[in-house]
Amino acid sequence: MVVIFKYIFRRNYVGLTLWPFIILKNTALREDLILINHERIHLKQQLELLVLPFYIIYVLEWMFRSILYLNTYKAYKNISFEREAYENEKDLEYCKNRRPFGFIKYIWGRKANV
């Protein structure tokens, strides 16, 4: 379910997935198929980890990478969940063909370009 709520977004962030909702900054973003696909990938990740563990792992990985890179944005871009979503967001069939726990291969892979 897609919900519009512009007041929680900072800077360039325009979408957020909180199971079972995709929250967007404005109504026009409903038409952005790549953004919606990116957020649907996060829904799949959240579902396969039974939601709460997803958020715990996400925050722990972000904290670890923030210390590692000394840069919170670079840490965010290198979270395994984000790397999987960004790398596959343009493939609109990805959610149908995605293997379970597809984010695992992004944990120790190459750094995302930031």
MDTraj code that builds the backbone (N, CA, C; nanometers):
import mdtraj as md
import numpy as np

residues = "MET VAL VAL ILE PHE LYS TYR ILE PHE ARG ARG ASN TYR VAL GLY LEU THR LEU TRP PRO PHE ILE ILE LEU LYS ASN THR ALA LEU ARG GLU ASP LEU ILE LEU ILE ASN HIS GLU ARG ILE HIS LEU LYS GLN GLN LEU GLU LEU LEU VAL LEU PRO PHE TYR ILE ILE TYR VAL LEU GLU TRP MET PHE ARG SER ILE LEU TYR LEU ASN THR TYR LYS ALA TYR LYS ASN ILE SER PHE GLU ARG GLU ALA TYR GLU ASN GLU LYS ASP LEU GLU TYR CYS LYS ASN ARG ARG PRO PHE GLY PHE ILE LYS TYR ILE TRP GLY ARG LYS ALA ASN VAL".split()
xyz = np.array([
    [0.0852, -0.1175, 0.0000],
    [0.0000, 0.0000, 0.0000],
    [0.0901, 0.1243, 0.0000],
    [0.0626, 0.2164, -0.0877],
    [0.1405, 0.3401, -0.1002],
    [0.0689, 0.4528, -0.0265],
    [0.1454, 0.5240, 0.0570],
    [0.0933, 0.6337, 0.1375],
    [0.1780, 0.7576, 0.1091],
    [0.1163, 0.8739, 0.1050],
    [0.1885, 0.9999, 0.0851],
    [0.1965, 1.0721, 0.2192],
    [0.3198, 1.1054, 0.2594],
    [0.3402, 1.1771, 0.3850],
    [0.4723, 1.2517, 0.3751],
    [0.4677, 1.3773, 0.3360],
    [0.5879, 1.4526, 0.3037],
    [0.6674, 1.5005, 0.4244],
    [0.6101, 1.4969, 0.5422],
    [0.6736, 1.5607, 0.6573],
    [0.7850, 1.4806, 0.7238],
    [0.8052, 1.3551, 0.6847],
    [0.9091, 1.2773, 0.7500],
    [1.0392, 1.2724, 0.6701],
    [1.0414, 1.3337, 0.5527],
    [1.1585, 1.3224, 0.4666],
    [1.2516, 1.4424, 0.4775],
    [1.3807, 1.4116, 0.4790],
    [1.4846, 1.5137, 0.4804],
    [1.5628, 1.5073, 0.3502],
    [1.6195, 1.6176, 0.3138],
    [1.7088, 1.6284, 0.1983],
    [1.6516, 1.5630, 0.0731],
    [1.7309, 1.4732, 0.0145],
    [1.6938, 1.4119, -0.1139],
    [1.6135, 1.2833, -0.0987],
    [1.5833, 1.2424, 0.0221],
    [1.5079, 1.1183, 0.0423],
    [1.3622, 1.1397, 0.0029],
    [1.3087, 1.0465, -0.0741],
    [1.1720, 1.0630, -0.1250],
    [1.0833, 0.9424, -0.0984],
    [1.1412, 0.8319, -0.0527],
    [1.0628, 0.7121, -0.0280],
    [1.1144, 0.6349, 0.0910],
    [1.0246, 0.5603, 0.1521],
    [1.0565, 0.4828, 0.2712],
    [0.9604, 0.3653, 0.2774],
    [1.0105, 0.2511, 0.3179],
    [0.9250, 0.1342, 0.3315],
    [0.9210, 0.0914, 0.4766],
    [0.8031, 0.0948, 0.5338],
    [0.7773, 0.0438, 0.6684],
    [0.6657, -0.0572, 0.6546],
    [0.7003, -0.1844, 0.6649],
    [0.6052, -0.2917, 0.6389],
    [0.4694, -0.2603, 0.6986],
    [0.3625, -0.2688, 0.6245],
    [0.3476, -0.3067, 0.4837],
    [0.3299, -0.1858, 0.3914],
    [0.3786, -0.0706, 0.4319],
    [0.3551, 0.0534, 0.3577],
    [0.4790, 0.1017, 0.2827],
    [0.4554, 0.1584, 0.1658],
    [0.5558, 0.2376, 0.0951],
    [0.5119, 0.3820, 0.1160],
    [0.5972, 0.4600, 0.1797],
    [0.5646, 0.5991, 0.2109],
    [0.6439, 0.6878, 0.1163],
    [0.5745, 0.7782, 0.0472],
    [0.6376, 0.8668, -0.0509],
    [0.6215, 1.0114, -0.0095],
    [0.7142, 1.0925, -0.0580],
    [0.7157, 1.2347, -0.0247],
    [0.6026, 1.3118, -0.0913],
    [0.5663, 1.2724, -0.2133],
    [0.4559, 1.3408, -0.2819],
    [0.3854, 1.2469, -0.3796],
    [0.2678, 1.2862, -0.4205],
    [0.1812, 1.2033, -0.5045],
    [0.2438, 1.1709, -0.6392],
    [0.3169, 1.2629, -0.6983],
    [0.3769, 1.2407, -0.8306],
    [0.4718, 1.1206, -0.8298],
    [0.5301, 1.0890, -0.7157],
    [0.6244, 0.9780, -0.7078],
    [0.5579, 0.8420, -0.7258],
    [0.4258, 0.8367, -0.7175],
    [0.3536, 0.7107, -0.7437],
    [0.3808, 0.6605, -0.8853],
    [0.4126, 0.7515, -0.9750],
    [0.4368, 0.7171, -1.1160],
    [0.5819, 0.6762, -1.1422],
    [0.6695, 0.6909, -1.0442],
    [0.8110, 0.6563, -1.0607],
    [0.8281, 0.5060, -1.0396],
    [0.8251, 0.4310, -1.1478],
    [0.8289, 0.2852, -1.1402],
    [0.9582, 0.2327, -1.0793],
    [1.0677, 0.3016, -1.1030],
    [1.1961, 0.2577, -1.0470],
    [1.1962, 0.2751, -0.8954],
    [1.1494, 0.3886, -0.8475],
    [1.1402, 0.4117, -0.7033],
    [1.0465, 0.3101, -0.6378],
    [0.9317, 0.2873, -0.6971],
    [0.8358, 0.1909, -0.6416],
    [0.8979, 0.0518, -0.6396],
    [0.9703, 0.0149, -0.7447],
    [1.0359, -0.1154, -0.7485],
    [1.1415, -0.1264, -0.6391],
    [1.2198, -0.0200, -0.6194],
    [1.3203, -0.0160, -0.5132],
    [1.2533, -0.0439, -0.3775],
    [1.1434, 0.0220, -0.3528],
    [1.0739, 0.0049, -0.2251],
    [1.0082, -0.1332, -0.2151],
    [0.9640, -0.1882, -0.3253],
    [0.9075, -0.3245, -0.3239],
    [1.0146, -0.4280, -0.2899],
    [1.1366, -0.4038, -0.3354],
    [1.2479, -0.4921, -0.2981],
    [1.2638, -0.4904, -0.1463],
    [1.2527, -0.3722, -0.0864],
    [1.2614, -0.3643, 0.0600],
    [1.1453, -0.4385, 0.1274],
    [1.0271, -0.4344, 0.0682],
    [0.9149, -0.5101, 0.1244],
    [0.9460, -0.6602, 0.1254],
    [1.0060, -0.7089, 0.0169],
    [1.0446, -0.8502, 0.0095],
    [1.1480, -0.8834, 0.1171],
    [1.2475, -0.7958, 0.1332],
    [1.3506, -0.8170, 0.2342],
    [1.2886, -0.8209, 0.3741],
    [1.1995, -0.7269, 0.4008],
    [1.1365, -0.7198, 0.5320],
    [1.0526, -0.8443, 0.5594],
    [0.9791, -0.8883, 0.4606],
    [0.8928, -1.0045, 0.4771],
    [0.9744, -1.1307, 0.5056],
    [1.0811, -1.1527, 0.4307],
    [1.1579, -1.2756, 0.4500],
    [1.2333, -1.2767, 0.5828],
    [1.2577, -1.1603, 0.6412],
    [1.3219, -1.1541, 0.7735],
    [1.2192, -1.1341, 0.8859],
    [1.0932, -1.1481, 0.8528],
    [0.9847, -1.1348, 0.9508],
    [0.9806, -0.9964, 1.0146],
    [1.0095, -0.8965, 0.9371],
    [0.9968, -0.7535, 0.9629],
    [1.0923, -0.7010, 1.0706],
    [1.0708, -0.7304, 1.1957],
    [1.1515, -0.6706, 1.3025],
    [1.3013, -0.6994, 1.2890],
    [1.3429, -0.8230, 1.2621],
    [1.4869, -0.8462, 1.2431],
    [1.5468, -0.7633, 1.1287],
    [1.4660, -0.7353, 1.0261],
    [1.5145, -0.6502, 0.9165],
    [1.5598, -0.5149, 0.9710],
    [1.4748, -0.4532, 1.0519],
    [1.5077, -0.3200, 1.1050],
    [1.6273, -0.3244, 1.1989],
    [1.6382, -0.4293, 1.2779],
    [1.7516, -0.4428, 1.3696],
    [1.8812, -0.4575, 1.2908],
    [1.8806, -0.5463, 1.1925],
    [2.0002, -0.5661, 1.1091],
    [2.0336, -0.4389, 1.0323],
    [1.9321, -0.3722, 0.9791],
    [1.9515, -0.2494, 0.9017],
    [2.0237, -0.1449, 0.9863],
    [1.9743, -0.1216, 1.1067],
    [2.0340, -0.0193, 1.1940],
    [2.1745, -0.0600, 1.2370],
    [2.1947, -0.1858, 1.2742],
    [2.3281, -0.2318, 1.3149],
    [2.4279, -0.2210, 1.2001],
    [2.3854, -0.2591, 1.0807],
    [2.4750, -0.2501, 0.9653],
    [2.5072, -0.1041, 0.9337],
    [2.4076, -0.0173, 0.9442],
    [2.4322, 0.1258, 0.9203],
    [2.5304, 0.1813, 1.0237],
    [2.5144, 0.1450, 1.1502],
    [2.6055, 0.1927, 1.2551],
    [2.7483, 0.1429, 1.2303],
    [2.7623, 0.0145, 1.1987],
    [2.8937, -0.0427, 1.1712],
    [2.9599, 0.0276, 1.0532],
    [2.8849, 0.0457, 0.9461],
    [2.9419, 0.1086, 0.8266],
    [2.9671, 0.2584, 0.8475],
    [2.8899, 0.3221, 0.9317],
    [2.9159, 0.4638, 0.9640],
    [3.0515, 0.4787, 1.0313],
    [3.0833, 0.3864, 1.1193],
    [3.2148, 0.3875, 1.1842],
    [3.3232, 0.3516, 1.0839],
    [3.2967, 0.2521, 1.0016],
    [3.3938, 0.2063, 0.9022],
    [3.4298, 0.3160, 0.8020],
    [3.3288, 0.3863, 0.7501],
    [3.3512, 0.4866, 0.6460],
    [3.3620, 0.6284, 0.6998],
    [3.3244, 0.6502, 0.8253],
    [3.3213, 0.7844, 0.8840],
    [3.2364, 0.8799, 0.8006],
    [3.1276, 0.8255, 0.7457],
    [3.0401, 0.9018, 0.6591],
    [2.9036, 0.8320, 0.6596],
    [2.8024, 0.8964, 0.7145],
    [2.6721, 0.8306, 0.7293],
    [2.6024, 0.8036, 0.5962],
    [2.6211, 0.8930, 0.4989],
    [2.5573, 0.8703, 0.3689],
    [2.6240, 0.7529, 0.2964],
    [2.7555, 0.7479, 0.3006],
    [2.8266, 0.6364, 0.2394],
    [2.7893, 0.5054, 0.3099],
    [2.7713, 0.5124, 0.4411],
    [2.7274, 0.3942, 0.5169],
    [2.5910, 0.3481, 0.4676],
    [2.4980, 0.4414, 0.4529],
    [2.3632, 0.4098, 0.4040],
    [2.3692, 0.3429, 0.2668],
    [2.4468, 0.3976, 0.1754],
    [2.4550, 0.3442, 0.0391],
    [2.5179, 0.2050, 0.0353],
    [2.5913, 0.1680, 0.1416],
    [2.6585, 0.0386, 0.1455],
    [2.5896, -0.0647, 0.2335],
    [2.4749, -0.0313, 0.2898],
    [2.3971, -0.1320, 0.3621],
    [2.3553, -0.2377, 0.2605],
    [2.3699, -0.3631, 0.2965],
    [2.3421, -0.4722, 0.2014],
    [2.2006, -0.4642, 0.1432],
    [2.1025, -0.4273, 0.2242],
    [1.9646, -0.4155, 0.1753],
    [1.9531, -0.3063, 0.0689],
    [2.0210, -0.1938, 0.0926],
    [2.0181, -0.0829, -0.0035],
    [2.0947, -0.1170, -0.1297],
    [2.2074, -0.1840, -0.1146],
    [2.2861, -0.2208, -0.2322],
    [2.2061, -0.3127, -0.3240],
    [2.1364, -0.4096, -0.2650],
    [2.0535, -0.4976, -0.3473],
    [1.9434, -0.4176, -0.4167],
    [1.8775, -0.3295, -0.3419],
    [1.7667, -0.2522, -0.3996],
    [1.8157, -0.1568, -0.5089],
    [1.9255, -0.0842, -0.4845],
    [1.9750, 0.0088, -0.5858],
    [2.0252, -0.0646, -0.7101],
    [2.0929, -0.1756, -0.6909],
    [2.1476, -0.2472, -0.8065],
    [2.0382, -0.3077, -0.8950],
    [1.9233, -0.3379, -0.8369],
    [1.8189, -0.4089, -0.9120],
    [1.6913, -0.3294, -0.9333],
    [1.6893, -0.2026, -0.8933],
    [1.5667, -0.1245, -0.9006],
    [1.5158, -0.1020, -1.0423],
    [1.6034, -0.1044, -1.1412],
    [1.5616, -0.0814, -1.2796],
    [1.5064, -0.2076, -1.3467],
    [1.5293, -0.3214, -1.2836],
    [1.4769, -0.4481, -1.3345],
    [1.3383, -0.4679, -1.2739],
    [1.2357, -0.4318, -1.3481],
    [1.0998, -0.4355, -1.2957],
    [1.0475, -0.5781, -1.2745],
    [1.1215, -0.6778, -1.3182],
    [1.0862, -0.8184, -1.2950],
    [1.1648, -0.8771, -1.1776],
    [1.2517, -0.7976, -1.1176],
    [1.3411, -0.8497, -1.0133],
    [1.2655, -0.9129, -0.8960],
    [1.1625, -0.8500, -0.8481],
    [1.0887, -0.9037, -0.7326],
    [1.0285, -1.0411, -0.7639],
    [0.9887, -1.0621, -0.8863],
    [0.9326, -1.1923, -0.9255],
    [1.0400, -1.3005, -0.9307],
    [1.1608, -1.2615, -0.9748],
    [1.2687, -1.3575, -0.9976],
    [1.3713, -1.3629, -0.8852],
    [1.3571, -1.2773, -0.7876],
    [1.4551, -1.2650, -0.6792],
    [1.4616, -1.3927, -0.5965],
    [1.5848, -1.4340, -0.5653],
    [1.6040, -1.5482, -0.4770],
    [1.5864, -1.5026, -0.3326],
    [1.5370, -1.5900, -0.2474],
    [1.5239, -1.5542, -0.1060],
    [1.6599, -1.5136, -0.0466],
    [1.6568, -1.4155, 0.0398],
    [1.7765, -1.3635, 0.1070],
    [1.8813, -1.3148, 0.0067],
    [1.8336, -1.2547, -0.1014],
    [1.9209, -1.2035, -0.2067],
    [2.0172, -1.0961, -0.1591],
    [1.9871, -1.0308, -0.0489],
    [2.0731, -0.9242, 0.0025],
    [2.2049, -0.9774, 0.0573],
    [2.2109, -1.1068, 0.0924],
    [2.3303, -1.1626, 0.1577],
    [2.4553, -1.1446, 0.0727],
    [2.4420, -1.1606, -0.0578],
    [2.5615, -1.1481, -0.1429],
    [2.6161, -1.0057, -0.1470],
    [2.5400, -0.9090, -0.0947],
    [2.5847, -0.7699, -0.0941],
    [2.6514, -0.7296, 0.0375],
    [2.6547, -0.8187, 0.1335],
    [2.7126, -0.7834, 0.2638],
    [2.8609, -0.7547, 0.2536],
    [2.9358, -0.8425, 0.1902],
    [3.0812, -0.8256, 0.1851],
    [3.1322, -0.7941, 0.0452],
    [3.0446, -0.7677, -0.0481],
    [3.0863, -0.7361, -0.1840],
    [3.1539, -0.6000, -0.1937],
    [3.1791, -0.5586, -0.3134],
    [3.2444, -0.4297, -0.3368],
    [3.1595, -0.3147, -0.2834],
    [3.2265, -0.2067, -0.2465],
    [3.1569, -0.0886, -0.1975],
    [3.0736, -0.0268, -0.3093],
    [2.9630, 0.0309, -0.2700],
    [2.8802, 0.1051, -0.3656],
    [2.9510, 0.2342, -0.4006],
    [2.9354, 0.2786, -0.5228],
    [2.9940, 0.4076, -0.5633],
    [2.9101, 0.5204, -0.5037],
    [2.9772, 0.6072, -0.4332],
    [2.9076, 0.7212, -0.3717],
    [2.9748, 0.8497, -0.4158],
])
top = md.Topology()
chain = top.add_chain()
for i, resn in enumerate(residues, 1):
    res = top.add_residue(resn, chain, resSeq=i)
    for name in ("N", "CA", "C"):
        top.add_atom(name, md.element.get_by_symbol(name[0]), res)
traj = md.Trajectory(xyz[None], top)
